Amino acid sequence: IALLCSCGFLINNTIASFWIAAYRQQQEILTDIHQQFPTLPTGSTLILDGFCPYIGPGIVFETYWDLDGALSIMYRDRTLKGDVVKPNLKIENDAISLSIYGAESRHPYKQLFVYNVGRKIKHQLTDAEAARRYFAEFNPDHSNGCPNGRVGSGIPIF
């Protein structure tokens, strides 16, 4: 029993270390966003690019439900939206769309910003052509160079 408990303790500590690292990166990204965007226009959307959304099983920012709340709290504005670039990103004529776990999010080009965390560059995406140019230059396959995985498998989707 002691051996089993010790193994469980080691496994939990190992998994916890990934979540601690993910939380630290999350805080660094939020600090960086605030430096790059001291204010965001009411009703705007910020798409994060240029980072891996996972550190092992620990989630940094995975999708809109993670980033919406963080931005709302940081800027004290519930109209702000956010999302994270994923390989299934679609550039449509009127919006960028992303989906995860069967939930789709659409982000119209009105007040749509993309921030590349790794390169510390920001762009406003005013239309589909601006979005195509940005992604062709900085992240053509929308993977951020992250490892592939499967949704729902416990393996990161990137």
The 8 nearest C-alpha neighbors of each residue, nearest first, counted from 0:
[[1, 3, 2, 4, 5, 6, 7, 8],
 [0, 2, 4, 3, 5, 6, 7, 8],
 [3, 1, 5, 0, 4, 6, 7, 8],
 [4, 2, 0, 6, 5, 1, 7, 8],
 [3, 5, 7, 1, 2, 6, 8, 0],
 [6, 4, 8, 2, 7, 3, 1, 9],
 [5, 7, 9, 3, 8, 4, 2, 10],
 [8, 6, 4, 10, 5, 9, 11, 3],
 [7, 9, 5, 11, 6, 10, 4, 12],
 [10, 8, 12, 6, 7, 11, 13, 5],
 [9, 11, 7, 13, 12, 8, 6, 14],
 [12, 10, 14, 8, 13, 9, 15, 7],
 [13, 11, 15, 9, 10, 14, 8, 16],
 [12, 14, 10, 16, 15, 11, 9, 17],
 [13, 15, 11, 16, 17, 12, 10, 18],
 [14, 16, 12, 18, 17, 13, 11, 19],
 [15, 17, 19, 13, 14, 18, 12, 20],
 [18, 16, 57, 20, 15, 19, 14, 54],
 [19, 17, 57, 21, 15, 20, 16, 22],
 [18, 20, 16, 22, 21, 17, 15, 23],
 [19, 21, 23, 17, 18, 22, 16, 24],
 [22, 20, 59, 18, 24, 19, 23, 57],
 [23, 21, 25, 19, 24, 20, 18, 26],
 [24, 22, 20, 26, 25, 21, 19, 27],
 [25, 23, 27, 21, 26, 22, 28, 20],
 [24, 26, 22, 28, 59, 23, 27, 21],
 [25, 27, 29, 23, 24, 28, 30, 22],
 [28, 26, 24, 30, 25, 29, 31, 23],
 [27, 29, 31, 25, 30, 26, 32, 24],
 [30, 28, 32, 26, 31, 27, 33, 25],
 [31, 29, 27, 33, 28, 32, 26, 34],
 [30, 32, 28, 34, 29, 33, 27, 35],
 [33, 31, 29, 35, 34, 30, 36, 28],
 [32, 34, 36, 37, 30, 31, 35, 29],
 [35, 33, 31, 32, 36, 37, 30, 29],
 [34, 36, 32, 33, 31, 37, 121, 119],
 [35, 37, 33, 38, 34, 32, 39, 31],
 [38, 36, 33, 34, 35, 39, 32, 74],
 [39, 37, 36, 40, 74, 33, 35, 41],
 [38, 40, 36, 41, 43, 37, 74, 79],
 [41, 39, 43, 42, 38, 110, 79, 44],
 [42, 40, 43, 78, 39, 79, 76, 77],
 [43, 41, 78, 79, 40, 44, 80, 110],
 [42, 44, 110, 79, 40, 41, 111, 80],
 [43, 45, 80, 111, 81, 79, 112, 110],
 [46, 44, 81, 112, 113, 111, 80, 47],
 [45, 47, 113, 82, 83, 81, 112, 114],
 [48, 46, 83, 114, 113, 115, 84, 82],
 [47, 49, 115, 84, 114, 50, 116, 83],
 [48, 50, 115, 117, 116, 143, 118, 47],
 [51, 49, 48, 117, 143, 116, 52, 115],
 [52, 50, 53, 145, 143, 49, 54, 157],
 [51, 53, 59, 60, 61, 58, 50, 54],
 [54, 52, 58, 59, 51, 57, 55, 56],
 [53, 55, 57, 21, 17, 56, 58, 20],
 [54, 56, 57, 53, 17, 155, 58, 154],
 [55, 57, 54, 53, 58, 17, 155, 153],
 [58, 56, 18, 54, 17, 21, 55, 53],
 [57, 59, 53, 60, 21, 52, 61, 56],
 [58, 60, 21, 52, 25, 53, 22, 61],
 [61, 59, 52, 65, 58, 62, 66, 25],
 [62, 60, 52, 58, 83, 65, 59, 63],
 [61, 63, 82, 83, 64, 65, 60, 66],
 [62, 64, 82, 66, 81, 65, 67, 83],
 [63, 65, 67, 62, 66, 68, 82, 61],
 [66, 64, 63, 62, 60, 67, 68, 61],
 [65, 67, 69, 81, 63, 68, 64, 82],
 [68, 66, 80, 81, 70, 64, 69, 63],
 [67, 69, 71, 70, 66, 65, 72, 64],
 [68, 70, 66, 72, 71, 67, 73, 65],
 [69, 71, 73, 67, 72, 68, 74, 66],
 [72, 70, 77, 76, 68, 75, 69, 74],
 [71, 73, 75, 69, 70, 74, 68, 76],
 [72, 74, 70, 71, 75, 69, 76, 33],
 [73, 75, 76, 71, 72, 70, 38, 39],
 [76, 74, 72, 71, 73, 77, 70, 79],
 [75, 77, 71, 74, 78, 79, 72, 41],
 [76, 78, 71, 79, 75, 72, 68, 80],
 [77, 79, 42, 76, 41, 80, 71, 43],
 [80, 78, 42, 43, 77, 44, 71, 76],
 [81, 79, 44, 67, 43, 45, 78, 82],
 [80, 82, 45, 67, 66, 44, 63, 46],
 [81, 83, 63, 46, 62, 66, 47, 45],
 [82, 84, 47, 62, 46, 85, 61, 48],
 [83, 85, 48, 47, 141, 88, 46, 82],
 [84, 86, 87, 88, 141, 142, 83, 97],
 [85, 87, 141, 142, 88, 140, 84, 157],
 [88, 86, 85, 97, 89, 98, 141, 84],
 [89, 87, 97, 86, 85, 96, 84, 90],
 [90, 88, 96, 95, 91, 87, 97, 94],
 [89, 91, 95, 127, 94, 88, 96, 92],
 [90, 92, 94, 93, 95, 89, 127, 96],
 [91, 93, 127, 94, 90, 126, 95, 128],
 [92, 94, 91, 107, 108, 127, 126, 95],
 [95, 93, 107, 106, 91, 108, 92, 105],
 [94, 96, 90, 106, 91, 89, 105, 107],
 [95, 97, 105, 89, 104, 88, 106, 94],
 [98, 96, 88, 104, 103, 87, 89, 105],
 [99, 97, 103, 102, 104, 101, 96, 87],
 [98, 100, 101, 102, 103, 97, 62, 150],
 [99, 101, 102, 150, 98, 151, 103, 62],
 [102, 100, 99, 98, 103, 150, 104, 97],
 [103, 101, 98, 99, 100, 104, 97, 63],
 [104, 102, 98, 97, 101, 99, 105, 96],
 [103, 105, 97, 96, 98, 106, 102, 63],
 [106, 104, 96, 95, 94, 107, 97, 103],
 [105, 107, 94, 95, 96, 108, 104, 44],
 [108, 106, 94, 109, 93, 95, 105, 111],
 [107, 109, 111, 125, 94, 126, 124, 110],
 [108, 110, 107, 111, 125, 43, 124, 126],
 [111, 109, 43, 108, 44, 112, 123, 125],
 [112, 110, 44, 108, 124, 109, 123, 43],
 [113, 111, 123, 45, 122, 124, 44, 46],
 [114, 112, 46, 122, 45, 121, 47, 123],
 [113, 115, 121, 47, 48, 120, 116, 46],
 [116, 114, 48, 49, 120, 119, 118, 117],
 [115, 117, 119, 49, 118, 114, 48, 50],
 [118, 116, 49, 119, 115, 50, 48, 120],
 [117, 119, 120, 115, 116, 49, 114, 121],
 [120, 118, 116, 115, 117, 121, 114, 35],
 [121, 119, 115, 118, 114, 122, 116, 117],
 [120, 122, 114, 113, 115, 119, 123, 112],
 [123, 121, 113, 112, 124, 114, 120, 133],
 [122, 124, 112, 111, 125, 113, 121, 110],
 [123, 125, 129, 111, 130, 126, 112, 108],
 [124, 126, 108, 123, 129, 109, 111, 127],
 [127, 125, 129, 128, 108, 124, 130, 93],
 [128, 126, 130, 92, 129, 131, 90, 91],
 [127, 129, 131, 130, 126, 132, 125, 124],
 [128, 130, 132, 126, 124, 127, 131, 133],
 [129, 131, 127, 133, 128, 132, 124, 134],
 [132, 130, 128, 134, 129, 133, 135, 127],
 [133, 131, 129, 135, 130, 134, 128, 136],
 [134, 132, 130, 136, 131, 135, 137, 129],
 [133, 135, 138, 139, 137, 136, 131, 132],
 [136, 134, 139, 132, 133, 131, 137, 138],
 [135, 137, 134, 133, 132, 138, 139, 131],
 [136, 138, 134, 135, 133, 139, 49, 115],
 [137, 139, 134, 141, 140, 135, 143, 136],
 [138, 140, 135, 134, 141, 137, 136, 142],
 [139, 141, 142, 138, 86, 143, 134, 135],
 [142, 140, 86, 138, 139, 85, 143, 84],
 [141, 143, 86, 144, 140, 145, 85, 157],
 [144, 142, 49, 145, 141, 50, 138, 51],
 [143, 145, 142, 146, 51, 157, 141, 50],
 [144, 146, 157, 143, 51, 142, 147, 50],
 [147, 145, 157, 148, 144, 155, 156, 142],
 [148, 146, 157, 156, 145, 155, 149, 154],
 [147, 149, 156, 155, 154, 157, 146, 150],
 [150, 148, 156, 152, 154, 151, 155, 147],
 [149, 151, 156, 152, 100, 148, 155, 154],
 [152, 150, 153, 149, 154, 100, 156, 155],
 [153, 151, 154, 150, 149, 148, 155, 156],
 [152, 154, 151, 155, 56, 150, 149, 148],
 [153, 155, 148, 152, 149, 156, 56, 150],
 [156, 154, 148, 157, 149, 153, 53, 147],
 [157, 155, 148, 149, 150, 147, 154, 146],
 [156, 147, 146, 145, 155, 148, 142, 85]]
